Amino acid sequence: MNRMRFINVNIVIVLAAIMISCCTKEEKNEVVQNNSSKSTIDVIHERTSIRSYTNQEVSREQLEILVRAGMAAPSAMNKQPWQFVVIDDKELLSAIGEISTSKMAKQAPAAILVCGDLEKAGEGWLQEYWIQDCSAAAENILLAITDLGLGGVWTSIYPAENRMEIITNLFQLPETIIPFCVIPLGYPTQNHEPKNKWNPENVHWNKW
């Protein structure tokens, strides 16, 4: 009887191993994400700006997870007026690093350029909503970076005209595409404690 139980247990283990090996990368990623013990609130409060990274590469699967998170952001009238340039080319990262605010890109293994797409934006004054929409997308990416155990930092491009010109020329962006921000990212060189930004003086209940 004990021998039969031992055989049955081995069969279960083998079948489980086969099922796991047959999973697609997407399914494996989904399993990893679903097993995360962090809550959304945890991730929000753990997020902090990381400007120094190890040499460990960030996979394209991870980078796709990040831009998917960006595209999940809310947008005015659901226009989704954004475009993303995912960068893992060392020469391009080095070139981005020549911009003072984005100098950490020189030693980052990857970066994401968030852009506004004016062809997708609303008309008239509604067009300006692309700024809020791209801000929401960038924040989603930063939170996803934290959830994956990576580190990143928002470096501004828009509305500084000199930075916008450099990025537009570097990536040969069309006239209707506005470079908004660059997010260098990678594995942090060390643990960084997030700042406690809670200030009850900034909260007003029902009136000023």
DAFEN-V922840 format. One record per backbone hydrogen bond with DSSP energy under -0.5 kcal/mol. NH is the residue of the N-H (numbers start at 1). CO is the residue of the C=O. Records with the same first field share a line. If there is no record, write none. Layout:
BEGIN
NH = CO + CO
END
This chain:
BEGIN
5 = 1
6 = 2
7 = 3
8 = 4
9 = 5
10 = 6
11 = 7
12 = 8
13 = 9
14 = 10
15 = 11
16 = 12
17 = 13
18 = 14
19 = 15
20 = 16
21 = 17
22 = 18
23 = 20
28 = 24
29 = 25
30 = 26
31 = 27
32 = 28
33 = 29
34 = 30
35 = 31
36 = 33
43 = 39
44 = 40
45 = 41
46 = 42
47 = 43
50 = 152
51 = 49
54 = 187
59 = 57
63 = 59
64 = 60
65 = 61
66 = 62
67 = 63
68 = 64
69 = 65
70 = 66
71 = 67
72 = 68 + 69
73 = 70
78 = 75
79 = 76
82 = 80
83 = 115
85 = 113
86 = 84
87 = 85 + 111
88 = 86
90 = 88
93 = 89
94 = 90
95 = 91
96 = 92
97 = 93
98 = 95
99 = 96
102 = 99
103 = 100
105 = 102
106 = 103
107 = 104
108 = 105
110 = 185
111 = 87
112 = 183
113 = 85
114 = 112 + 181
115 = 83 + 113
116 = 178
117 = 81
118 = 116 + 176
120 = 117
121 = 117
122 = 126
126 = 123
127 = 124
128 = 125
129 = 126
130 = 127
131 = 128
132 = 128
133 = 129
134 = 130
135 = 131
136 = 132
137 = 133
138 = 134
139 = 135
140 = 136
141 = 137
142 = 138
143 = 139
144 = 140
145 = 141
146 = 142
147 = 143
148 = 144
149 = 146
150 = 145
151 = 186
152 = 48
153 = 184
155 = 153 + 182
157 = 180
158 = 180
160 = 157
161 = 159
164 = 160
165 = 161
166 = 162
167 = 163
168 = 164
169 = 165
170 = 166
171 = 167
172 = 168
173 = 168
177 = 174
178 = 116 + 176
179 = 177
180 = 114
181 = 114
182 = 155
183 = 112
184 = 153 + 182
185 = 110
186 = 151
188 = 186
189 = 52
197 = 195
202 = 199
203 = 200
206 = 204
207 = 205
END
